[in-house]
Amino acid sequence: MSLALDANGASKVFVLGRREASLKDTASKAINASIIPVPCDVSSKQELQKAVDTIKKQTPFVNAVIANSGVMGPFTTIAPRPADETISSTQQQLWETSLDDSSQVFDVNVLGAFYTFVAFLKLLEAGNTHPESRGKMGFIQSQFITVSSLAAFSRSENVSYMYMASKAALVHLTKSLATGFGPRGIRANSISPGLYLTEMTDFVANGADLSIPGSVPRSQIPMTRTGAPADIAGAILFLTSRAGAFLNGNVILSGWSGMREMC
C-alpha cells in the first residue's frame, strides 16, 4: 500500500512499525522516494505519541491514516476438524492456548488501531483546513482506514478464533468512528482482504506463488488465486483518491473466498 501511494503522487508516506529494518527495506523500493520510516509499536500509547511528534516536525497535516498492523494470535484450529475429535480433546487444545497471546491480538488489532486514530486526530483535522492540503483545495476530507479481514464476516472455523473476533471488532469500530467523526470532517472506512500472501499467511502457500490464476481450487476462491499487490494497491488508491472521496463507514471486501457461512 505504501509503495502504491508513493508511486501515485503522495508527497510523504510515513510507515510505522516495530522492525526498523523492514521499514527501511520498504522505503528503499519507493520509486519517488516519498516513504519515510518511523519506528513505532502501535500497541504502546507512548510510542504512538513519539511517532506523531516525529511526523509533526515534517508535516503540518496528514490526509489519511491507515491502520494495517495485525497479529494472528494462537492457532485454535485448521478446519475441518477430524470427525472423530472429542469435546475433551477440543477443550484441552483450546484451554492450552496462551491468554497473554490471545490478549495481544486485541491489543494490536483493535486497541492499536483505535489509539492510532486518536493519536493522529489533530493532524487529520489539519488535513481539512491547511491551505496546502488537498483536503482544503479539493475537498477530499481526511480519512482513517483500517485493514480488517474477510474473517471478520465468517462464521466458519478459521485458524484463530481470536483473530476472527478482533477483525470483526475492528470493522465495527471503524463504522462507529465513521458515524462519530464524519460530522466533524474525518471519515473512516475499512478494507477487508481475503487471502493475500504476507508474512502472517505464508504458511498457507508452502512456498508456492498462489497469486497465479489457477493456483487455488475454484471451490475455495472463485477467482482461483490469492490477492496480489496490485489488488490491494487498487483498493487503497480508490479510497484515498477523488474516486473514494464520498465514502464514509464503508467496508471494501477485497477478495472473495467462496465462504458460504458469512455473517
C-alpha positions as CSV (number, residue, x, y, z in Angstrom):
1,M,0.0,0.0,0.0
2,S,2.8,2.4,0.9
3,L,4.6,1.7,-2.4
4,A,1.3,2.4,-4.3
5,L,0.8,5.7,-2.6
6,D,4.4,6.7,-3.3
7,A,4.1,5.7,-7.0
8,N,0.9,7.7,-7.4
9,G,2.0,11.0,-6.1
10,A,1.8,11.1,-2.3
11,S,4.2,13.8,-1.2
12,K,5.1,12.0,2.1
13,V,4.2,8.4,3.2
14,F,5.1,7.7,6.8
15,V,5.3,4.0,7.6
16,L,5.2,2.9,11.2
17,G,6.3,-0.4,12.6
18,R,8.4,-2.2,15.2
19,R,11.0,-3.5,12.8
20,E,13.1,-0.6,11.5
21,A,15.0,-2.8,9.0
22,S,11.7,-3.9,7.4
23,L,10.6,-0.2,7.2
24,K,13.8,0.8,5.6
25,D,13.6,-2.0,3.1
26,T,10.2,-0.8,2.0
27,A,11.4,2.7,1.7
28,S,14.3,1.6,-0.5
29,K,11.8,0.3,-3.0
30,A,9.9,3.6,-3.4
31,I,10.3,4.9,-6.9
32,N,9.6,8.5,-5.8
33,A,11.5,8.3,-2.5
34,S,8.5,9.6,-0.5
35,I,8.4,6.8,2.1
36,I,9.7,7.8,5.5
37,P,10.2,5.1,8.1
38,V,9.1,5.8,11.7
39,P,9.8,3.0,14.2
40,C,6.8,2.5,16.4
41,D,4.9,-0.2,18.3
42,V,1.3,0.7,17.8
43,S,0.2,-1.2,21.0
44,S,2.1,1.5,23.0
45,K,0.5,4.9,23.5
46,Q,3.9,6.3,24.4
47,E,5.4,5.2,21.1
48,L,2.4,6.4,19.2
49,Q,2.8,9.8,20.7
50,K,6.5,9.8,19.9
51,A,5.8,8.9,16.3
52,V,3.2,11.7,16.0
53,D,5.7,14.2,17.4
54,T,8.3,13.0,14.8
55,I,5.8,13.3,12.0
56,K,4.7,16.8,13.1
57,K,8.2,18.0,12.6
58,Q,8.0,17.1,8.9
59,T,4.4,18.0,8.0
60,P,1.7,20.2,9.5
61,F,-1.1,17.8,8.4
62,V,-2.0,14.3,7.1
63,N,-4.8,13.4,4.7
64,A,-5.1,9.7,5.6
65,V,-4.0,7.3,8.3
66,I,-4.0,3.6,7.6
67,A,-4.1,1.1,10.4
68,N,-2.6,-2.0,8.9
69,S,-0.9,-3.7,11.9
70,G,-2.1,-7.1,12.8
71,V,-1.2,-10.4,14.5
72,M,-2.8,-13.8,14.2
73,G,-2.6,-15.0,17.7
74,P,-2.6,-18.6,18.8
75,F,-3.9,-21.1,16.3
76,T,-7.1,-22.7,17.5
77,T,-8.0,-24.8,14.5
78,I,-7.3,-25.5,10.9
79,A,-10.6,-26.7,9.6
80,P,-12.1,-29.1,9.1
81,R,-11.7,-30.8,12.5
82,P,-11.5,-34.6,12.4
83,A,-14.9,-36.1,12.5
84,D,-14.0,-38.3,15.5
85,E,-12.5,-35.5,17.6
86,T,-14.0,-35.5,21.0
87,I,-15.1,-32.5,23.1
88,S,-12.5,-33.3,25.6
89,S,-9.6,-33.1,23.1
90,T,-11.0,-29.9,21.7
91,Q,-11.4,-28.4,25.1
92,Q,-7.8,-29.3,26.0
93,Q,-6.4,-27.8,22.8
94,L,-8.3,-24.5,23.3
95,W,-7.5,-24.4,27.1
96,E,-3.8,-24.7,26.4
97,T,-3.7,-21.6,24.3
98,S,-2.0,-18.6,25.9
99,L,-4.2,-16.0,27.5
100,D,-1.4,-13.4,27.0
101,D,-1.0,-14.3,23.3
102,S,-4.8,-14.0,22.9
103,S,-4.9,-10.7,24.6
104,Q,-2.1,-9.4,22.4
105,V,-4.4,-10.0,19.3
106,F,-6.8,-7.4,20.6
107,D,-4.1,-5.1,21.9
108,V,-2.6,-4.8,18.4
109,N,-5.6,-5.4,16.1
110,V,-8.2,-3.4,17.9
111,L,-6.7,-1.1,20.6
112,G,-3.7,-0.4,18.4
113,A,-5.9,0.8,15.6
114,F,-8.1,2.9,18.0
115,Y,-5.2,4.7,19.6
116,T,-3.5,5.2,16.3
117,F,-6.7,7.0,15.2
118,V,-6.8,9.1,18.4
119,A,-3.1,9.9,18.2
120,F,-3.4,11.4,14.7
121,L,-6.7,13.3,15.2
122,K,-5.2,16.8,15.2
123,L,-3.1,16.1,12.1
124,L,-6.2,14.6,10.4
125,E,-8.2,17.7,11.3
126,A,-5.4,19.9,9.9
127,G,-5.7,17.9,6.6
128,N,-9.1,19.5,6.1
129,T,-8.0,23.1,6.9
130,H,-4.4,23.6,6.0
131,P,-4.1,25.8,2.8
132,E,-1.5,23.5,1.3
133,S,-3.6,20.3,1.8
134,R,-5.6,18.7,-1.0
135,G,-8.3,18.3,1.7
136,K,-8.7,22.1,1.7
137,M,-8.1,22.6,-2.1
138,G,-10.0,19.6,-3.5
139,F,-12.4,18.9,-0.6
140,I,-11.2,15.3,-0.1
141,Q,-11.9,15.1,3.6
142,S,-9.4,13.4,5.9
143,Q,-9.8,9.7,6.4
144,F,-8.9,6.9,8.7
145,I,-8.6,3.5,7.0
146,T,-8.5,0.2,8.8
147,V,-7.4,-3.1,7.4
148,S,-9.6,-5.8,8.6
149,S,-10.2,-9.3,7.1
150,L,-12.9,-11.4,5.4
151,A,-12.5,-13.5,8.6
152,A,-14.5,-10.7,10.3
153,F,-17.6,-11.9,8.4
154,S,-17.1,-15.6,8.6
155,R,-18.8,-18.0,11.0
156,S,-16.8,-21.0,9.8
157,E,-13.8,-22.2,11.9
158,N,-10.7,-20.3,11.0
159,V,-7.1,-20.7,12.1
160,S,-7.7,-18.4,15.1
161,Y,-10.9,-17.6,16.9
162,M,-9.3,-14.5,18.5
163,Y,-8.1,-13.2,15.1
164,M,-11.7,-13.5,13.7
165,A,-13.2,-11.8,16.7
166,S,-10.6,-9.0,16.7
167,K,-11.2,-8.2,13.0
168,A,-15.0,-8.2,13.5
169,A,-14.4,-5.8,16.3
170,L,-12.2,-3.6,14.1
171,V,-14.9,-3.4,11.4
172,H,-17.5,-2.3,14.0
173,L,-15.0,0.2,15.5
174,T,-14.5,1.6,12.0
175,K,-18.2,2.1,11.5
176,S,-18.6,3.7,14.9
177,L,-15.8,6.1,14.2
178,A,-17.3,7.0,10.8
179,T,-20.6,7.9,12.5
180,G,-19.0,9.7,15.4
181,F,-16.4,11.7,13.4
182,G,-17.9,12.0,10.0
183,P,-19.9,15.2,11.1
184,R,-16.5,16.6,12.3
185,G,-14.9,16.1,8.8
186,I,-13.0,12.9,9.5
187,R,-14.1,9.8,7.6
188,A,-13.5,6.2,8.4
189,N,-13.5,3.3,6.0
190,S,-12.2,-0.3,6.0
191,I,-10.6,-2.8,3.6
192,S,-11.3,-6.4,4.5
193,P,-8.9,-8.5,2.4
194,G,-9.4,-12.1,1.6
195,L,-6.3,-14.4,1.3
196,Y,-3.2,-12.4,0.5
197,L,0.2,-13.9,1.0
198,T,2.0,-12.0,3.6
199,E,4.5,-12.8,6.4
200,M,1.5,-13.8,8.5
201,T,-0.1,-16.1,5.9
202,D,2.9,-17.6,4.0
203,F,2.4,-20.9,5.8
204,V,-0.7,-21.5,3.6
205,A,1.2,-21.4,0.4
206,N,4.1,-23.6,1.5
207,G,6.5,-21.7,-0.9
208,A,4.2,-21.6,-3.9
209,D,3.0,-18.5,-5.7
210,L,-0.7,-18.7,-5.3
211,S,-1.4,-15.3,-6.9
212,I,-1.2,-17.0,-10.3
213,P,-4.7,-17.8,-11.7
214,G,-5.5,-21.4,-11.4
215,S,-3.3,-21.9,-8.3
216,V,-6.3,-22.3,-5.9
217,P,-9.3,-24.5,-6.4
218,R,-12.4,-22.6,-7.5
219,S,-14.3,-24.1,-4.6
220,Q,-12.1,-22.2,-2.2
221,I,-11.6,-19.0,-4.1
222,P,-13.8,-18.4,-7.2
223,M,-11.0,-16.3,-8.9
224,T,-8.7,-19.3,-8.4
225,R,-5.9,-17.2,-6.9
226,T,-4.9,-15.3,-3.9
227,G,-4.7,-11.5,-3.8
228,A,-1.7,-9.8,-5.4
229,P,0.0,-6.5,-4.6
230,A,-1.9,-4.7,-7.4
231,D,-5.2,-5.7,-5.9
232,I,-4.6,-4.2,-2.5
233,A,-2.9,-1.2,-4.2
234,G,-6.1,-0.6,-6.2
235,A,-8.3,-0.7,-3.1
236,I,-6.1,1.8,-1.2
237,L,-5.8,4.2,-4.2
238,F,-9.5,4.1,-4.7
239,L,-10.2,5.1,-1.1
240,T,-7.6,7.8,-0.9
241,S,-8.3,9.4,-4.3
242,R,-11.2,11.6,-5.5
243,A,-12.9,8.4,-6.6
244,G,-13.5,7.4,-3.0
245,A,-14.0,10.9,-1.6
246,F,-17.7,10.4,-1.0
247,L,-17.3,7.2,1.1
248,N,-17.7,7.0,4.9
249,G,-18.4,4.0,7.0
250,N,-17.8,1.6,4.1
251,V,-16.1,-1.8,4.1
252,I,-14.4,-2.9,0.9
253,L,-14.2,-6.7,0.6
254,S,-11.0,-7.3,-1.4
255,G,-11.1,-10.9,-2.5
256,W,-13.9,-13.4,-2.3
257,S,-13.0,-16.7,-0.6
258,G,-16.2,-18.6,-1.6
259,M,-17.2,-18.8,2.1
260,R,-20.8,-19.6,2.5
261,E,-21.1,-19.2,6.2
262,M,-20.9,-15.4,6.3
263,C,-22.5,-13.0,8.8
